[in-house]
Amino acid sequence: MKRRQFIGAAGLGLAAATIAKPAIAQSSPEIKWRLTSSFPKSLDTIYGACEVFSKAVAEATDGKFQIQTFAAGEIVPGLQAADAVQNGTVEMAHTASYYYVGKDPTFAMFTAQPFGLNARMQLAWMEFGGAQQLADEFFKKYNFMSIPCGNTGTQMGGWFRKEITTVDDIKGLKFRIAGFAGQILSKLGAVPQQVAGGDIYPSLEKGTIDAAEWVGPYDDEKLGFYKVAKFYYYPGWWEGGAMLHNFINLDKWNALPKSYQAIVKAASAQAHNWMLAKYDAGNPAALKRLIAGGAQLRPFPQPVMEASYKATTDTYAEVSAKNADFKKVHDSMVAFRGDEYLWWQVAELGFDSFMVRQRSRG
C-alpha cells in the first residue's frame, strides 16, 4: 500500500473510531433504577425472581444498568407497589396485578382467573392470544406497562382452622384471599380479607382470620401456616396459574435505549422460567414435610367446587355488564380457554392422568 493511501485509510479509521465511541456510550448509558417488590425476602422464590431479573440486566449491560431491589415495606407496603410505579416513586415493581382490583377488577385477569387458565395457558394467552396487547392498552391508563415475570403454577386452596365439608361451612369464614376471588367467595358467605404475606401468620394465630391462602407447599412451609391451621385444602381454583409481572413506569420505559428495553424483556423471561421451575422442583418435598408435620391434606368437596364455579360465572357476568375493559379481557380469556382445554384433554390430561395412576400403583 502506498504511504498516502495508508495515511488516508488510517485517518478514516481514526475518524470512525472517534465517531463510534460516543455513539456506543450514548446507546449504553449508566442508569440506576429501583424496584419495589410486593413480597418479603424470606420467600426466596417469589421474591427471588426479581433478584434473578436484576442480576441478568446488570450482567447483560456490563453493570451499566443497575436495578436495586427492595422487599415489601422497605420503600412502600407490598400492596402499594403499583401506586409507587404509577406516581414515579420508583421506576418499577415486581408484583401481582390482582392485588389492585380495588382500582378496577380488570387488574385481576392478568394474574389469574378463577376457573381460568393454568400457568402454561396463561403465558400462551399473553404471548399469542392477544392478552399482552390488552394489558398494554389497559395499564397505559395507570402510567405503567407490564411484562410477565414469573408464575407460581396452580396454587393450593389454603389453610383452614376448621374442616370444610359443606358449602355452609364457608358462611361467615374470615378468609385471607387476594384479588377477584374474594368477591366470588363472598357470594358463598365468606368474608374476604386483604392481608399482606408477612401478616398472615399472626392473623391466623390470633384468630383475626379463619383461613388463608398464599401460594403452595414450598412458600407455605416457610411461613409456618401449618402450626396455626392444620387443614390444607386443594386446589386453589382461583389461581390455576398465577402470573407475576414487572410493572414499569411508562416515562422511564420510553426513555430507555431500545437495547436496554430488549434486555429488560429477556431478563423478565429468564426470571419467569426460573420461578416456575423452582416452585415445581420445591413443592413436592415441601408437601411431604408438611404432612409429616401434622398438616391434614383435603380436597375441596365436590359441592363446594360446583357452588364456587357457579358463583364465579355469575360474578363474571355481573362485572362484564358494568365494565367494558373487564368484558373485553374476560371474553378473550374464555375464548382462549375453550380451545386450550380441548387440546389439554387430548394430550396433557391423558398423559398426566395415566402417570398419576401408575405412581399410585407403585
N, C-alpha and C positions, 0 to 999 in steps of 0.2 A: 504494500500500500504506500502511495506517495505521502510525503510528510504533510502536504497541505490537506490531503483527504483525511489523514489520520487526525489532524488537529480539528478539522471540521466535524468528524464523527465524534470525537471526544467532547467537543463543545456541545453537540446535540445531546450526548448522553448526560452531560452535566446539567444542561437545561432541563432535561426530562426528570432527572433526579430532584432538581430544585423545585419543579412543579409538583412532583408526585408526593414528596414528603408532607407538605402542608395539606394536600388532599386527603392523604391517609390519616393524618392527625385529626382533620375535621370529621372524617367519617367514623373514627373510633375515639370519641371524646371520653374523658373521665367523668363518670356520673355516679352519684350516690343516692340511693333510694332507701326508703323504709317500708317494710311490710309488716302489717299487724295481723296476727292470726286470731281466729276465734277459739283457739284451743290451748290448753296448758302444756308445758314442756314434758310433763310426766307421760303424756300419750305419745310415745316415740314414733308411732306410725302416722297418725293423722296430723300431728304437729310436725313430725319429722319430714313429711313431704315438702313443706316449704323450705326446710333446710337443704334437702336434696336439690330443689329447684334453684335456690340462690347460689349454691355451690357450682351448679352446672353453668349458670350465667357467668359467674366470675371466671371459671376455667376457660369458657369459650371466648372470652374477651381479654384474656391475659390480665385479669384483675382490673380492667378499666371500668367495668360496670359492676358496682358493688351494691347488693341489696341486703341490707341488715334486717334480720327477722326478729320480731318481738312476739312473745306469748300473750295470750289474753290477759288483759289487766295491766300490762306494762305501759301501754300508751292509752288505750281505751278498753272498756269492758268487751268481752268476746262478742256480745250481741249488738255492739255498736260499730263493728268493723266496717260495714258498708257505708255508714254515715261518715266515718273518718275519711274514706276514699272520696265520697261524693263532695265533701266540703274542702278537700285538699289538705287535711291534717297529715295524711300520709299519702304516698303515691299509689300504694296498692294494699290489698288484703287477701289472705287465704281463708276462705270461709265457705259456708253452705248457704246457698241463696234462699232456702226455705226458712231461714231464721227471720226473714224480713217480710213475712206475709202480712204483718200489720200495715205495711206500706201499700201492698197490693197482693192478692192471692196468687197472681201470676208468677211471683217470685218462686213459689213452691215447685212449680213444674220443672224447673231446670236442675233441681237437685234430685228429686224422686217424686213419683206419683203413686198414691195409694192404689194398689192393684194395677200398677202400671208396668214399667219396663225393668228388666234385670240389668246388671252392670254392662254387659256387652251390648245389649239392645240400646241402652241409654247413650253409649258412645256412638253407636251406628246412627242413631237418630240425630245426634248433634252433628256428626260429620257428613252424613249422606242423606238425612231425612228432612233437612231444612231447618232444624231446630237452632243451629248456630245463627242463622240469619234472623230468625225470630228473636233470639236472645239479644243480638246486636241492636235490633230495632227497639226492643223494649228497654234495655238497660241504658240506652242513649238518653232517655228521659231523666235518668238519675246521674248523668255526667260520668258514667264509667262504662267500660266494656268488660267482657268476661272471656276467660279461656279455661277449658276443663283442666283440672289439676288434681286428679285423684278420684278414687271410688272405693267404697268400703265393701262392695259386694252386698248380697242380701243380708239384712240385719236381723237380729233377734227381736222377739216381741217384748222382751224386757223382764224386769224383776218385780215380783208381787209379794206383798206381805201376807196375802191370803190366797187360797186356791180359787181359780176361776172355773166353775163348772157349768154355769148357765149365763145367758145374756143378762139376767137380773143382777148377777154379781158385778157387772160393770157400773151399775147405777150408784151414783154418789162417790165413785172412786176418784180420788185426787191423784191424777196421773201426770207425771212429768213427760211430756211429749212435745216435740218441736213441729212447727210448720202446720200445713194444711190438715194433717191427720187429727190434730186436736179438735178442729171444727167438726170433723166427721164423728169422732168418738163422743162428742157432746150430744149427738143425736141418740146415742145409746145410754145417755145418762151420766157419762164420765164428766169429771171437772178437770179439764186440761190445765196444766201448769207449765209456764215457761221458766225453766231453771237452767242456768249455765252449768257446764260439765263439772266444774270444780265444787259446785254447791249441792250436787245431787246426793252424795253420801250423807252429809249431815242432815239433809232434809228427810231422807228415808229413816235415818236413825232416830230422829226426834218425832217422827210420825207426822211431820208437816205435809208430807205426801205419802200415798199408799202404795204407789208403784212408779217405776221409772224405766224408760228405755234409753239406751245410749247407742252402742254400736253392735258389738258381738263379743265372744268369749275373750279374745286377746285383750281388748281395752277394758271390758267389764271386770276382768280379774284384777287388773291394775288398780281400778277404782274401788275394789273391795265390796261391791254390792251384795255378794253372797253372804256377807257377815250380818246384814241387817234385813235382807228379804230373800227367803230361801227358794221361792217358786220361780223358775226360769222358763218363760214361755217362748214358743216359736210358732210360725215365722212372723217376722216384722212385715206384715202385708203392706204397710205404708212406705216401706223402703226396700223395694226389690233390688235396687242398685243405686245407692246414694252417691251422687256425683258432687265432688268439691270443685270450687272454681277459684281462679285468681281474678279478682276484681281490680281493674286498673283505671285510674283517673284519666278521662279522655284527653285532657290538655297535655298531661305528662306523656301519655301514649303517643299522641300525634307529634310530639316534639322529639321522640326517639329517632335515631337513624334507622333506616329500613333494615340494615343488617342486625341491629340490636332487637328490633321487633321480631325478626325471624328467630333469633337466638332465644328470646323470651318464650315464643311459641314452642320451640323444640325442647327447651328445658321444662316447660309445663307438661309436655307429653311424656318426657322421661320420668318426672315425678308422679304422673298419673299411673303409669305402668308399675312403678316401684311400689306405690301404696297398695294397689290391688293385689299384687303378687305377695307382698309381705303379710297382708291380712289372710290370704288363702293359705300361706305357709304356717302362720302362727295360731290360727283359730282351732285346729283340731286338737293339738296338745293342750291348749288352754281349757277347752271344753272338758277334756278328761280330768284335768286338775280340779276344775270347779265341781264336777260331780263327786270326785273323791273327797272334796272338802265339805260336802253336805248339800250342794245345790240339787234341787229336785227338778229335773227336766220334764216339761209338759208341753204337748201341742195344744194350741187353742182348740176348744171343742168345735165340731163342725157347725152347730147352730150359731156360735159366736162369729165364725168366719162368714157364714151366709148373711147374718144380720149386718156385719161390717161391710160386706160387699154392697148390699142394698143401700145402706146409709151413704156409701161412697158415691154410687151412681146418682142418688138423689141430690147429693151436695154438688157434684159436678154440674148437673142440670141447673140447679138454682144459681150458682155463681156464673155460669155461662150466660144465663139470661140477663144478668146485670152488668157483666164486664166483658167488653168486646176483645180486649187483649187476652184475657184468660181463655175465652172461647176459641180464639184463633190458635193458641198454643195447644189447648186440650184437644181440639179436633185433629190437629196434626199428629199428636201423640197416639190417639185412638186408632187412626188410620194406619199408622206405622206399626202399632202393637198387633193389629189383626194379622198382618202379613208375617210379622216376625214369629208369632206363636204358631202359625200354620207350618212354618219351616221347623220350628223348635220341636213340635210334637212328632215330626217325621224322623229327625236325626238326633238332636241333642237329648231330648227326653227319652227316646227309645234306648239310646246307648247308656245314659246315666241310670235309668231305671234298672236295666239289666245288670249293670255293675254293682249297684246297691244291693240287689238280691243276691249276687254272688258273694259279696262281702258278708252278708247276713248268714250265709250258709257256711262261712268259714273257708 
